[in-house]
Amino acid sequence: MTDTVDYALCLEGEIWAVLDEGETLMKAGDVMIQRGTFHAWSNRSGQPCRMAFVLIDADRLKNH
């Protein structure tokens, strides 16, 4: 977990965003914004996936 606001942009291909509450398939053009979550990435397509990430410093939320 990080103290950041994260922007994940899928530029090419597809990838699964694996979060505590489930999984979401991201395809080219999709953007995911998250803050302070546990997560992982899973490329199940057998093809390359190109991503861009922007992480912006943020204060940790209280009670988290």
PDBQT receptor file of N, H, CA, C and O in Angstrom, charges set to zero:
ATOM      1  N   MET A   1       0.854  -1.167   0.000  1.00  0.00    +0.000 N 
ATOM      2  CA  MET A   1       0.000   0.000   0.000  1.00  0.00    +0.000 C 
ATOM      3  C   MET A   1       0.904   1.235   0.000  1.00  0.00    +0.000 C 
ATOM      4  O   MET A   1       1.923   1.278   0.689  1.00  0.00    +0.000 OA
ATOM      5  N   THR A   2       0.511   2.223  -0.779  1.00  0.00    +0.000 N 
ATOM      6  H   THR A   2      -0.317   2.188  -1.339  1.00  0.00    +0.000 HD
ATOM      7  CA  THR A   2       1.295   3.449  -0.848  1.00  0.00    +0.000 C 
ATOM      8  C   THR A   2       0.452   4.642  -0.410  1.00  0.00    +0.000 C 
ATOM      9  O   THR A   2      -0.777   4.595  -0.450  1.00  0.00    +0.000 OA
ATOM     10  N   ASP A   3       1.119   5.699   0.003  1.00  0.00    +0.000 N 
ATOM     11  H   ASP A   3       2.118   5.737   0.036  1.00  0.00    +0.000 HD
ATOM     12  CA  ASP A   3       0.430   6.949   0.348  1.00  0.00    +0.000 C 
ATOM     13  C   ASP A   3       0.410   7.841  -0.885  1.00  0.00    +0.000 C 
ATOM     14  O   ASP A   3       0.999   8.922  -0.894  1.00  0.00    +0.000 OA
ATOM     15  N   THR A   4      -0.270   7.379  -1.914  1.00  0.00    +0.000 N 
ATOM     16  H   THR A   4      -0.749   6.501  -1.906  1.00  0.00    +0.000 HD
ATOM     17  CA  THR A   4      -0.338   8.097  -3.185  1.00  0.00    +0.000 C 
ATOM     18  C   THR A   4      -1.729   7.964  -3.791  1.00  0.00    +0.000 C 
ATOM     19  O   THR A   4      -2.508   7.083  -3.427  1.00  0.00    +0.000 OA
ATOM     20  N   VAL A   5      -2.012   8.856  -4.716  1.00  0.00    +0.000 N 
ATOM     21  H   VAL A   5      -1.379   9.572  -5.012  1.00  0.00    +0.000 HD
ATOM     22  CA  VAL A   5      -3.148   8.687  -5.620  1.00  0.00    +0.000 C 
ATOM     23  C   VAL A   5      -2.521   8.183  -6.914  1.00  0.00    +0.000 C 
ATOM     24  O   VAL A   5      -1.642   8.837  -7.474  1.00  0.00    +0.000 OA
ATOM     25  N   ASP A   6      -2.968   7.025  -7.392  1.00  0.00    +0.000 N 
ATOM     26  H   ASP A   6      -3.682   6.494  -6.938  1.00  0.00    +0.000 HD
ATOM     27  CA  ASP A   6      -2.364   6.379  -8.549  1.00  0.00    +0.000 C 
ATOM     28  C   ASP A   6      -3.297   6.431  -9.752  1.00  0.00    +0.000 C 
ATOM     29  O   ASP A   6      -4.488   6.134  -9.649  1.00  0.00    +0.000 OA
ATOM     30  N   TYR A   7      -2.734   6.811 -10.887  1.00  0.00    +0.000 N 
ATOM     31  H   TYR A   7      -1.767   7.052 -10.970  1.00  0.00    +0.000 HD
ATOM     32  CA  TYR A   7      -3.442   6.760 -12.165  1.00  0.00    +0.000 C 
ATOM     33  C   TYR A   7      -2.760   5.684 -12.998  1.00  0.00    +0.000 C 
ATOM     34  O   TYR A   7      -1.555   5.761 -13.238  1.00  0.00    +0.000 OA
ATOM     35  N   ALA A   8      -3.512   4.686 -13.439  1.00  0.00    +0.000 N 
ATOM     36  H   ALA A   8      -4.490   4.624 -13.243  1.00  0.00    +0.000 HD
ATOM     37  CA  ALA A   8      -2.994   3.608 -14.271  1.00  0.00    +0.000 C 
ATOM     38  C   ALA A   8      -3.695   3.687 -15.626  1.00  0.00    +0.000 C 
ATOM     39  O   ALA A   8      -4.919   3.579 -15.703  1.00  0.00    +0.000 OA
ATOM     40  N   LEU A   9      -2.924   3.874 -16.682  1.00  0.00    +0.000 N 
ATOM     41  H   LEU A   9      -1.930   3.962 -16.619  1.00  0.00    +0.000 HD
ATOM     42  CA  LEU A   9      -3.476   4.008 -18.030  1.00  0.00    +0.000 C 
ATOM     43  C   LEU A   9      -3.036   2.825 -18.871  1.00  0.00    +0.000 C 
ATOM     44  O   LEU A   9      -1.841   2.561 -18.994  1.00  0.00    +0.000 OA
ATOM     45  N   CYS A  10      -3.984   2.116 -19.446  1.00  0.00    +0.000 N 
ATOM     46  H   CYS A  10      -4.955   2.330 -19.346  1.00  0.00    +0.000 HD
ATOM     47  CA  CYS A  10      -3.670   1.009 -20.339  1.00  0.00    +0.000 C 
ATOM     48  C   CYS A  10      -3.530   1.585 -21.747  1.00  0.00    +0.000 C 
ATOM     49  O   CYS A  10      -4.504   2.049 -22.339  1.00  0.00    +0.000 OA
ATOM     50  N   LEU A  11      -2.310   1.550 -22.271  1.00  0.00    +0.000 N 
ATOM     51  H   LEU A  11      -1.518   1.173 -21.790  1.00  0.00    +0.000 HD
ATOM     52  CA  LEU A  11      -2.032   2.143 -23.574  1.00  0.00    +0.000 C 
ATOM     53  C   LEU A  11      -2.192   1.148 -24.712  1.00  0.00    +0.000 C 
ATOM     54  O   LEU A  11      -2.589   1.514 -25.819  1.00  0.00    +0.000 OA
ATOM     55  N   GLU A  12      -1.880  -0.119 -24.430  1.00  0.00    +0.000 N 
ATOM     56  H   GLU A  12      -1.558  -0.416 -23.531  1.00  0.00    +0.000 HD
ATOM     57  CA  GLU A  12      -1.898  -1.141 -25.479  1.00  0.00    +0.000 C 
ATOM     58  C   GLU A  12      -2.092  -2.508 -24.836  1.00  0.00    +0.000 C 
ATOM     59  O   GLU A  12      -1.539  -2.780 -23.770  1.00  0.00    +0.000 OA
ATOM     60  N   GLY A  13      -2.872  -3.365 -25.479  1.00  0.00    +0.000 N 
ATOM     61  H   GLY A  13      -3.321  -3.144 -26.345  1.00  0.00    +0.000 HD
ATOM     62  CA  GLY A  13      -3.112  -4.702 -24.952  1.00  0.00    +0.000 C 
ATOM     63  C   GLY A  13      -4.184  -4.696 -23.878  1.00  0.00    +0.000 C 
ATOM     64  O   GLY A  13      -5.058  -3.829 -23.849  1.00  0.00    +0.000 OA
ATOM     65  N   GLU A  14      -4.095  -5.696 -22.986  1.00  0.00    +0.000 N 
ATOM     66  H   GLU A  14      -3.385  -6.399 -23.010  1.00  0.00    +0.000 HD
ATOM     67  CA  GLU A  14      -5.052  -5.778 -21.889  1.00  0.00    +0.000 C 
ATOM     68  C   GLU A  14      -4.381  -6.409 -20.681  1.00  0.00    +0.000 C 
ATOM     69  O   GLU A  14      -3.418  -7.165 -20.806  1.00  0.00    +0.000 OA
ATOM     70  N   ILE A  15      -4.920  -6.075 -19.485  1.00  0.00    +0.000 N 
ATOM     71  H   ILE A  15      -5.702  -5.460 -19.383  1.00  0.00    +0.000 HD
ATOM     72  CA  ILE A  15      -4.356  -6.568 -18.238  1.00  0.00    +0.000 C 
ATOM     73  C   ILE A  15      -5.452  -6.579 -17.179  1.00  0.00    +0.000 C 
ATOM     74  O   ILE A  15      -6.360  -5.748 -17.206  1.00  0.00    +0.000 OA
ATOM     75  N   TRP A  16      -5.364  -7.515 -16.257  1.00  0.00    +0.000 N 
ATOM     76  H   TRP A  16      -4.627  -8.191 -16.236  1.00  0.00    +0.000 HD
ATOM     77  CA  TRP A  16      -6.312  -7.587 -15.145  1.00  0.00    +0.000 C 
ATOM     78  C   TRP A  16      -5.758  -6.805 -13.962  1.00  0.00    +0.000 C 
ATOM     79  O   TRP A  16      -4.618  -7.020 -13.550  1.00  0.00    +0.000 OA
ATOM     80  N   ALA A  17      -6.561  -5.901 -13.416  1.00  0.00    +0.000 N 
ATOM     81  H   ALA A  17      -7.488  -5.726 -13.750  1.00  0.00    +0.000 HD
ATOM     82  CA  ALA A  17      -6.253  -5.229 -12.161  1.00  0.00    +0.000 C 
ATOM     83  C   ALA A  17      -6.873  -6.083 -11.057  1.00  0.00    +0.000 C 
ATOM     84  O   ALA A  17      -8.088  -6.279 -11.027  1.00  0.00    +0.000 OA
ATOM     85  N   VAL A  18      -6.044  -6.585 -10.160  1.00  0.00    +0.000 N 
ATOM     86  H   VAL A  18      -5.057  -6.425 -10.185  1.00  0.00    +0.000 HD
ATOM     87  CA  VAL A  18      -6.495  -7.472  -9.087  1.00  0.00    +0.000 C 
ATOM     88  C   VAL A  18      -6.514  -6.666  -7.789  1.00  0.00    +0.000 C 
ATOM     89  O   VAL A  18      -5.470  -6.242  -7.292  1.00  0.00    +0.000 OA
ATOM     90  N   LEU A  19      -7.716  -6.462  -7.250  1.00  0.00    +0.000 N 
ATOM     91  H   LEU A  19      -8.563  -6.807  -7.654  1.00  0.00    +0.000 HD
ATOM     92  CA  LEU A  19      -7.910  -5.660  -6.040  1.00  0.00    +0.000 C 
ATOM     93  C   LEU A  19      -8.541  -6.521  -4.953  1.00  0.00    +0.000 C 
ATOM     94  O   LEU A  19      -8.973  -7.642  -5.222  1.00  0.00    +0.000 OA
ATOM     95  N   ASP A  20      -8.596  -6.005  -3.730  1.00  0.00    +0.000 N 
ATOM     96  H   ASP A  20      -8.245  -5.095  -3.512  1.00  0.00    +0.000 HD
ATOM     97  CA  ASP A  20      -9.207  -6.745  -2.624  1.00  0.00    +0.000 C 
ATOM     98  C   ASP A  20     -10.639  -7.158  -2.930  1.00  0.00    +0.000 C 
ATOM     99  O   ASP A  20     -11.060  -8.254  -2.560  1.00  0.00    +0.000 OA
ATOM    100  N   GLU A  21     -11.394  -6.290  -3.604  1.00  0.00    +0.000 N 
ATOM    101  H   GLU A  21     -11.052  -5.400  -3.905  1.00  0.00    +0.000 HD
ATOM    102  CA  GLU A  21     -12.811  -6.549  -3.835  1.00  0.00    +0.000 C 
ATOM    103  C   GLU A  21     -13.111  -7.207  -5.171  1.00  0.00    +0.000 C 
ATOM    104  O   GLU A  21     -14.281  -7.349  -5.528  1.00  0.00    +0.000 OA
ATOM    105  N   GLY A  22     -12.100  -7.611  -5.914  1.00  0.00    +0.000 N 
ATOM    106  H   GLY A  22     -11.150  -7.496  -5.623  1.00  0.00    +0.000 HD
ATOM    107  CA  GLY A  22     -12.354  -8.300  -7.175  1.00  0.00    +0.000 C 
ATOM    108  C   GLY A  22     -11.323  -7.957  -8.230  1.00  0.00    +0.000 C 
ATOM    109  O   GLY A  22     -10.280  -7.372  -7.940  1.00  0.00    +0.000 OA
ATOM    110  N   GLU A  23     -11.636  -8.335  -9.461  1.00  0.00    +0.000 N 
ATOM    111  H   GLU A  23     -12.484  -8.811  -9.696  1.00  0.00    +0.000 HD
ATOM    112  CA  GLU A  23     -10.728  -8.123 -10.584  1.00  0.00    +0.000 C 
ATOM    113  C   GLU A  23     -11.454  -7.368 -11.689  1.00  0.00    +0.000 C 
ATOM    114  O   GLU A  23     -12.657  -7.536 -11.888  1.00  0.00    +0.000 OA
ATOM    115  N   THR A  24     -10.699  -6.527 -12.409  1.00  0.00    +0.000 N 
ATOM    116  H   THR A  24      -9.721  -6.390 -12.247  1.00  0.00    +0.000 HD
ATOM    117  CA  THR A  24     -11.257  -5.763 -13.512  1.00  0.00    +0.000 C 
ATOM    118  C   THR A  24     -10.330  -5.874 -14.707  1.00  0.00    +0.000 C 
ATOM    119  O   THR A  24      -9.125  -5.654 -14.585  1.00  0.00    +0.000 OA
ATOM    120  N   LEU A  25     -10.880  -6.213 -15.851  1.00  0.00    +0.000 N 
ATOM    121  H   LEU A  25     -11.859  -6.392 -15.950  1.00  0.00    +0.000 HD
ATOM    122  CA  LEU A  25     -10.094  -6.282 -17.076  1.00  0.00    +0.000 C 
ATOM    123  C   LEU A  25      -9.951  -4.884 -17.654  1.00  0.00    +0.000 C 
ATOM    124  O   LEU A  25     -10.946  -4.210 -17.924  1.00  0.00    +0.000 OA
ATOM    125  N   MET A  26      -8.717  -4.454 -17.841  1.00  0.00    +0.000 N 
ATOM    126  H   MET A  26      -7.910  -5.001 -17.622  1.00  0.00    +0.000 HD
ATOM    127  CA  MET A  26      -8.438  -3.161 -18.457  1.00  0.00    +0.000 C 
ATOM    128  C   MET A  26      -7.955  -3.384 -19.871  1.00  0.00    +0.000 C 
ATOM    129  O   MET A  26      -7.106  -4.240 -20.120  1.00  0.00    +0.000 OA
ATOM    130  N   LYS A  27      -8.502  -2.603 -20.807  1.00  0.00    +0.000 N 
ATOM    131  H   LYS A  27      -9.191  -1.907 -20.604  1.00  0.00    +0.000 HD
ATOM    132  CA  LYS A  27      -8.096  -2.661 -22.212  1.00  0.00    +0.000 C 
ATOM    133  C   LYS A  27      -7.564  -1.296 -22.625  1.00  0.00    +0.000 C 
ATOM    134  O   LYS A  27      -7.714  -0.316 -21.895  1.00  0.00    +0.000 OA
ATOM    135  N   ALA A  28      -6.943  -1.237 -23.799  1.00  0.00    +0.000 N 
ATOM    136  H   ALA A  28      -6.821  -2.034 -24.392  1.00  0.00    +0.000 HD
ATOM    137  CA  ALA A  28      -6.358   0.012 -24.291  1.00  0.00    +0.000 C 
ATOM    138  C   ALA A  28      -7.374   1.148 -24.194  1.00  0.00    +0.000 C 
ATOM    139  O   ALA A  28      -8.508   1.028 -24.656  1.00  0.00    +0.000 OA
ATOM    140  N   GLY A  29      -6.942   2.254 -23.584  1.00  0.00    +0.000 N 
ATOM    141  H   GLY A  29      -6.020   2.352 -23.209  1.00  0.00    +0.000 HD
ATOM    142  CA  GLY A  29      -7.802   3.410 -23.412  1.00  0.00    +0.000 C 
ATOM    143  C   GLY A  29      -8.434   3.504 -22.037  1.00  0.00    +0.000 C 
ATOM    144  O   GLY A  29      -8.974   4.551 -21.679  1.00  0.00    +0.000 OA
ATOM    145  N   ASP A  30      -8.379   2.427 -21.256  1.00  0.00    +0.000 N 
ATOM    146  H   ASP A  30      -7.941   1.577 -21.547  1.00  0.00    +0.000 HD
ATOM    147  CA  ASP A  30      -8.965   2.438 -19.908  1.00  0.00    +0.000 C 
ATOM    148  C   ASP A  30      -8.017   3.102 -18.915  1.00  0.00    +0.000 C 
ATOM    149  O   ASP A  30      -6.796   3.017 -19.041  1.00  0.00    +0.000 OA
ATOM    150  N   VAL A  31      -8.615   3.767 -17.922  1.00  0.00    +0.000 N 
ATOM    151  H   VAL A  31      -9.608   3.836 -17.820  1.00  0.00    +0.000 HD
ATOM    152  CA  VAL A  31      -7.857   4.420 -16.857  1.00  0.00    +0.000 C 
ATOM    153  C   VAL A  31      -8.433   3.977 -15.515  1.00  0.00    +0.000 C 
ATOM    154  O   VAL A  31      -9.651   3.944 -15.339  1.00  0.00    +0.000 OA
ATOM    155  N   MET A  32      -7.563   3.638 -14.577  1.00  0.00    +0.000 N 
ATOM    156  H   MET A  32      -6.574   3.664 -14.721  1.00  0.00    +0.000 HD
ATOM    157  CA  MET A  32      -7.996   3.305 -13.228  1.00  0.00    +0.000 C 
ATOM    158  C   MET A  32      -7.329   4.283 -12.261  1.00  0.00    +0.000 C 
ATOM    159  O   MET A  32      -6.129   4.541 -12.355  1.00  0.00    +0.000 OA
ATOM    160  N   ILE A  33      -8.114   4.820 -11.339  1.00  0.00    +0.000 N 
ATOM    161  H   ILE A  33      -9.089   4.610 -11.262  1.00  0.00    +0.000 HD
ATOM    162  CA  ILE A  33      -7.602   5.718 -10.311  1.00  0.00    +0.000 C 
ATOM    163  C   ILE A  33      -7.822   5.038  -8.970  1.00  0.00    +0.000 C 
ATOM    164  O   ILE A  33      -8.926   4.582  -8.672  1.00  0.00    +0.000 OA
ATOM    165  N   GLN A  34      -6.778   4.972  -8.165  1.00  0.00    +0.000 N 
ATOM    166  H   GLN A  34      -5.881   5.342  -8.407  1.00  0.00    +0.000 HD
ATOM    167  CA  GLN A  34      -6.900   4.320  -6.864  1.00  0.00    +0.000 C 
ATOM    168  C   GLN A  34      -6.097   5.090  -5.835  1.00  0.00    +0.000 C 
ATOM    169  O   GLN A  34      -5.158   5.816  -6.161  1.00  0.00    +0.000 OA
ATOM    170  N   ARG A  35      -6.487   4.913  -4.596  1.00  0.00    +0.000 N 
ATOM    171  H   ARG A  35      -7.250   4.323  -4.331  1.00  0.00    +0.000 HD
ATOM    172  CA  ARG A  35      -5.776   5.576  -3.508  1.00  0.00    +0.000 C 
ATOM    173  C   ARG A  35      -5.590   4.603  -2.360  1.00  0.00    +0.000 C 
ATOM    174  O   ARG A  35      -6.560   4.140  -1.760  1.00  0.00    +0.000 OA
ATOM    175  N   GLY A  36      -4.338   4.298  -2.060  1.00  0.00    +0.000 N 
ATOM    176  H   GLY A  36      -3.550   4.675  -2.547  1.00  0.00    +0.000 HD
ATOM    177  CA  GLY A  36      -4.001   3.512  -0.881  1.00  0.00    +0.000 C 
ATOM    178  C   GLY A  36      -4.627   2.133  -0.847  1.00  0.00    +0.000 C 
ATOM    179  O   GLY A  36      -5.076   1.696   0.212  1.00  0.00    +0.000 OA
ATOM    180  N   THR A  37      -4.673   1.434  -1.970  1.00  0.00    +0.000 N 
ATOM    181  H   THR A  37      -4.308   1.790  -2.830  1.00  0.00    +0.000 HD
ATOM    182  CA  THR A  37      -5.255   0.096  -1.988  1.00  0.00    +0.000 C 
ATOM    183  C   THR A  37      -4.169  -0.944  -2.271  1.00  0.00    +0.000 C 
ATOM    184  O   THR A  37      -3.183  -0.665  -2.953  1.00  0.00    +0.000 OA
ATOM    185  N   PHE A  38      -4.373  -2.140  -1.737  1.00  0.00    +0.000 N 
ATOM    186  H   PHE A  38      -5.174  -2.367  -1.183  1.00  0.00    +0.000 HD
ATOM    187  CA  PHE A  38      -3.527  -3.254  -2.122  1.00  0.00    +0.000 C 
ATOM    188  C   PHE A  38      -3.974  -3.698  -3.501  1.00  0.00    +0.000 C 
ATOM    189  O   PHE A  38      -5.174  -3.793  -3.761  1.00  0.00    +0.000 OA
ATOM    190  N   HIS A  39      -3.024  -3.974  -4.393  1.00  0.00    +0.000 N 
ATOM    191  H   HIS A  39      -2.050  -3.898  -4.182  1.00  0.00    +0.000 HD
ATOM    192  CA  HIS A  39      -3.390  -4.351  -5.748  1.00  0.00    +0.000 C 
ATOM    193  C   HIS A  39      -2.252  -5.132  -6.398  1.00  0.00    +0.000 C 
ATOM    194  O   HIS A  39      -1.120  -5.145  -5.913  1.00  0.00    +0.000 OA
ATOM    195  N   ALA A  40      -2.586  -5.777  -7.500  1.00  0.00    +0.000 N 
ATOM    196  H   ALA A  40      -3.505  -5.767  -7.894  1.00  0.00    +0.000 HD
ATOM    197  CA  ALA A  40      -1.604  -6.504  -8.301  1.00  0.00    +0.000 C 
ATOM    198  C   ALA A  40      -2.075  -6.449  -9.751  1.00  0.00    +0.000 C 
ATOM    199  O   ALA A  40      -3.207  -6.056 -10.030  1.00  0.00    +0.000 OA
ATOM    200  N   TRP A  41      -1.198  -6.846 -10.666  1.00  0.00    +0.000 N 
ATOM    201  H   TRP A  41      -0.278  -7.166 -10.439  1.00  0.00    +0.000 HD
ATOM    202  CA  TRP A  41      -1.512  -6.850 -12.094  1.00  0.00    +0.000 C 
ATOM    203  C   TRP A  41      -1.287  -8.251 -12.632  1.00  0.00    +0.000 C 
ATOM    204  O   TRP A  41      -0.340  -8.932 -12.237  1.00  0.00    +0.000 OA
ATOM    205  N   SER A  42      -2.167  -8.685 -13.544  1.00  0.00    +0.000 N 
ATOM    206  H   SER A  42      -2.936  -8.132 -13.866  1.00  0.00    +0.000 HD
ATOM    207  CA  SER A  42      -2.059 -10.023 -14.129  1.00  0.00    +0.000 C 
ATOM    208  C   SER A  42      -2.336  -9.954 -15.629  1.00  0.00    +0.000 C 
ATOM    209  O   SER A  42      -3.461  -9.690 -16.052  1.00  0.00    +0.000 OA
ATOM    210  N   ASN A  43      -1.295 -10.195 -16.426  1.00  0.00    +0.000 N 
ATOM    211  H   ASN A  43      -0.381 -10.409 -16.082  1.00  0.00    +0.000 HD
ATOM    212  CA  ASN A  43      -1.452 -10.237 -17.879  1.00  0.00    +0.000 C 
ATOM    213  C   ASN A  43      -1.718 -11.686 -18.270  1.00  0.00    +0.000 C 
ATOM    214  O   ASN A  43      -0.809 -12.516 -18.244  1.00  0.00    +0.000 OA
ATOM    215  N   ARG A  44      -2.946 -11.988 -18.626  1.00  0.00    +0.000 N 
ATOM    216  H   ARG A  44      -3.685 -11.314 -18.647  1.00  0.00    +0.000 HD
ATOM    217  CA  ARG A  44      -3.361 -13.357 -18.957  1.00  0.00    +0.000 C 
ATOM    218  C   ARG A  44      -3.552 -13.559 -20.448  1.00  0.00    +0.000 C 
ATOM    219  O   ARG A  44      -4.031 -14.614 -20.867  1.00  0.00    +0.000 OA
ATOM    220  N   SER A  45      -3.190 -12.574 -21.260  1.00  0.00    +0.000 N 
ATOM    221  H   SER A  45      -2.802 -11.718 -20.920  1.00  0.00    +0.000 HD
ATOM    222  CA  SER A  45      -3.476 -12.620 -22.689  1.00  0.00    +0.000 C 
ATOM    223  C   SER A  45      -2.396 -13.315 -23.505  1.00  0.00    +0.000 C 
ATOM    224  O   SER A  45      -2.656 -13.764 -24.621  1.00  0.00    +0.000 OA
ATOM    225  N   GLY A  46      -1.189 -13.407 -22.961  1.00  0.00    +0.000 N 
ATOM    226  H   GLY A  46      -0.978 -13.042 -22.054  1.00  0.00    +0.000 HD
ATOM    227  CA  GLY A  46      -0.088 -13.955 -23.741  1.00  0.00    +0.000 C 
ATOM    228  C   GLY A  46       0.501 -12.935 -24.709  1.00  0.00    +0.000 C 
ATOM    229  O   GLY A  46       1.415 -13.258 -25.467  1.00  0.00    +0.000 OA
ATOM    230  N   GLN A  47      -0.013 -11.711 -24.689  1.00  0.00    +0.000 N 
ATOM    231  H   GLN A  47      -0.756 -11.449 -24.073  1.00  0.00    +0.000 HD
ATOM    232  CA  GLN A  47       0.475 -10.630 -25.544  1.00  0.00    +0.000 C 
ATOM    233  C   GLN A  47       1.009  -9.502 -24.652  1.00  0.00    +0.000 C 
ATOM    234  O   GLN A  47       0.600  -9.376 -23.498  1.00  0.00    +0.000 OA
ATOM    235  N   PRO A  48       1.917  -8.687 -25.186  1.00  0.00    +0.000 N 
ATOM    236  CA  PRO A  48       2.427  -7.568 -24.387  1.00  0.00    +0.000 C 
ATOM    237  C   PRO A  48       1.326  -6.573 -24.021  1.00  0.00    +0.000 C 
ATOM    238  O   PRO A  48       0.359  -6.393 -24.761  1.00  0.00    +0.000 OA
ATOM    239  N   CYS A  49       1.491  -5.946 -22.887  1.00  0.00    +0.000 N 
ATOM    240  H   CYS A  49       2.276  -6.092 -22.286  1.00  0.00    +0.000 HD
ATOM    241  CA  CYS A  49       0.594  -4.874 -22.452  1.00  0.00    +0.000 C 
ATOM    242  C   CYS A  49       1.474  -3.690 -22.079  1.00  0.00    +0.000 C 
ATOM    243  O   CYS A  49       2.443  -3.834 -21.334  1.00  0.00    +0.000 OA
ATOM    244  N   ARG A  50       1.131  -2.522 -22.602  1.00  0.00    +0.000 N 
ATOM    245  H   ARG A  50       0.345  -2.405 -23.208  1.00  0.00    +0.000 HD
ATOM    246  CA  ARG A  50       1.895  -1.311 -22.295  1.00  0.00    +0.000 C 
ATOM    247  C   ARG A  50       1.038  -0.422 -21.393  1.00  0.00    +0.000 C 
ATOM    248  O   ARG A  50      -0.092  -0.072 -21.733  1.00  0.00    +0.000 OA
ATOM    249  N   MET A  51       1.602  -0.066 -20.238  1.00  0.00    +0.000 N 
ATOM    250  H   MET A  51       2.520  -0.351 -19.962  1.00  0.00    +0.000 HD
ATOM    251  CA  MET A  51       0.898   0.744 -19.246  1.00  0.00    +0.000 C 
ATOM    252  C   MET A  51       1.694   2.009 -18.962  1.00  0.00    +0.000 C 
ATOM    253  O   MET A  51       2.909   2.050 -19.152  1.00  0.00    +0.000 OA
ATOM    254  N   ALA A  52       0.993   3.038 -18.503  1.00  0.00    +0.000 N 
ATOM    255  H   ALA A  52       0.006   3.005 -18.349  1.00  0.00    +0.000 HD
ATOM    256  CA  ALA A  52       1.628   4.251 -17.976  1.00  0.00    +0.000 C 
ATOM    257  C   ALA A  52       1.036   4.502 -16.595  1.00  0.00    +0.000 C 
ATOM    258  O   ALA A  52      -0.169   4.355 -16.389  1.00  0.00    +0.000 OA
ATOM    259  N   PHE A  53       1.890   4.879 -15.658  1.00  0.00    +0.000 N 
ATOM    260  H   PHE A  53       2.869   4.998 -15.826  1.00  0.00    +0.000 HD
ATOM    261  CA  PHE A  53       1.450   5.120 -14.285  1.00  0.00    +0.000 C 
ATOM    262  C   PHE A  53       1.893   6.505 -13.837  1.00  0.00    +0.000 C 
ATOM    263  O   PHE A  53       3.009   6.939 -14.122  1.00  0.00    +0.000 OA
ATOM    264  N   VAL A  54       1.005   7.188 -13.135  1.00  0.00    +0.000 N 
ATOM    265  H   VAL A  54       0.098   6.836 -12.904  1.00  0.00    +0.000 HD
ATOM    266  CA  VAL A  54       1.318   8.469 -12.511  1.00  0.00    +0.000 C 
ATOM    267  C   VAL A  54       0.948   8.332 -11.044  1.00  0.00    +0.000 C 
ATOM    268  O   VAL A  54      -0.207   8.059 -10.716  1.00  0.00    +0.000 OA
ATOM    269  N   LEU A  55       1.919   8.519 -10.160  1.00  0.00    +0.000 N 
ATOM    270  H   LEU A  55       2.857   8.741 -10.426  1.00  0.00    +0.000 HD
ATOM    271  CA  LEU A  55       1.683   8.442  -8.714  1.00  0.00    +0.000 C 
ATOM    272  C   LEU A  55       1.904   9.822  -8.116  1.00  0.00    +0.000 C 
ATOM    273  O   LEU A  55       2.954  10.436  -8.306  1.00  0.00    +0.000 OA
ATOM    274  N   ILE A  56       0.899  10.300  -7.389  1.00  0.00    +0.000 N 
ATOM    275  H   ILE A  56       0.046   9.801  -7.235  1.00  0.00    +0.000 HD
ATOM    276  CA  ILE A  56       0.953  11.621  -6.787  1.00  0.00    +0.000 C 
ATOM    277  C   ILE A  56       0.911  11.460  -5.271  1.00  0.00    +0.000 C 
ATOM    278  O   ILE A  56       0.038  10.777  -4.736  1.00  0.00    +0.000 OA
ATOM    279  N   ASP A  57       1.852  12.088  -4.591  1.00  0.00    +0.000 N 
ATOM    280  H   ASP A  57       2.561  12.642  -5.026  1.00  0.00    +0.000 HD
ATOM    281  CA  ASP A  57       1.938  12.006  -3.140  1.00  0.00    +0.000 C 
ATOM    282  C   ASP A  57       0.622  12.441  -2.496  1.00  0.00    +0.000 C 
ATOM    283  O   ASP A  57       0.005  13.417  -2.923  1.00  0.00    +0.000 OA
ATOM    284  N   ALA A  58       0.201  11.708  -1.464  1.00  0.00    +0.000 N 
ATOM    285  H   ALA A  58       0.702  10.915  -1.117  1.00  0.00    +0.000 HD
ATOM    286  CA  ALA A  58      -1.040  12.028  -0.747  1.00  0.00    +0.000 C 
ATOM    287  C   ALA A  58      -0.878  11.631   0.713  1.00  0.00    +0.000 C 
ATOM    288  O   ALA A  58      -0.111  10.723   1.033  1.00  0.00    +0.000 OA
ATOM    289  N   ASP A  59      -1.592  12.303   1.586  1.00  0.00    +0.000 N 
ATOM    290  H   ASP A  59      -2.215  13.040   1.326  1.00  0.00    +0.000 HD
ATOM    291  CA  ASP A  59      -1.598  11.939   3.001  1.00  0.00    +0.000 C 
ATOM    292  C   ASP A  59      -2.433  10.687   3.200  1.00  0.00    +0.000 C 
ATOM    293  O   ASP A  59      -3.441  10.487   2.523  1.00  0.00    +0.000 OA
ATOM    294  N   ARG A  60      -2.008   9.846   4.135  1.00  0.00    +0.000 N 
ATOM    295  H   ARG A  60      -1.189  10.008   4.685  1.00  0.00    +0.000 HD
ATOM    296  CA  ARG A  60      -2.756   8.640   4.466  1.00  0.00    +0.000 C 
ATOM    297  C   ARG A  60      -4.096   9.020   5.089  1.00  0.00    +0.000 C 
ATOM    298  O   ARG A  60      -4.168   9.936   5.907  1.00  0.00    +0.000 OA
ATOM    299  N   LEU A  61      -5.154   8.316   4.700  1.00  0.00    +0.000 N 
ATOM    300  H   LEU A  61      -5.096   7.571   4.035  1.00  0.00    +0.000 HD
ATOM    301  CA  LEU A  61      -6.469   8.576   5.268  1.00  0.00    +0.000 C 
ATOM    302  C   LEU A  61      -6.501   8.118   6.729  1.00  0.00    +0.000 C 
ATOM    303  O   LEU A  61      -5.886   7.108   7.071  1.00  0.00    +0.000 OA
ATOM    304  N   LYS A  62      -7.198   8.836   7.575  1.00  0.00    +0.000 N 
ATOM    305  H   LYS A  62      -7.697   9.657   7.297  1.00  0.00    +0.000 HD
ATOM    306  CA  LYS A  62      -7.327   8.439   8.973  1.00  0.00    +0.000 C 
ATOM    307  C   LYS A  62      -8.101   7.118   9.042  1.00  0.00    +0.000 C 
ATOM    308  O   LYS A  62      -8.990   6.859   8.231  1.00  0.00    +0.000 OA
ATOM    309  N   ASN A  63      -7.738   6.283  10.038  1.00  0.00    +0.000 N 
ATOM    310  H   ASN A  63      -7.016   6.493  10.697  1.00  0.00    +0.000 HD
ATOM    311  CA  ASN A  63      -8.393   4.983  10.274  1.00  0.00    +0.000 C 
ATOM    312  C   ASN A  63      -8.127   3.993   9.154  1.00  0.00    +0.000 C 
ATOM    313  O   ASN A  63      -8.908   3.058   8.981  1.00  0.00    +0.000 OA
ATOM    314  N   HIS A  64      -7.053   4.160   8.384  1.00  0.00    +0.000 N 
ATOM    315  H   HIS A  64      -6.419   4.920   8.525  1.00  0.00    +0.000 HD
ATOM    316  CA  HIS A  64      -6.716   3.209   7.326  1.00  0.00    +0.000 C 
ATOM    317  C   HIS A  64      -5.296   2.732   7.513  1.00  0.00    +0.000 C 
ATOM    318  O   HIS A  64      -4.808   1.921   6.726  1.00  0.00    +0.000 OA
TER     319      HIS A  64
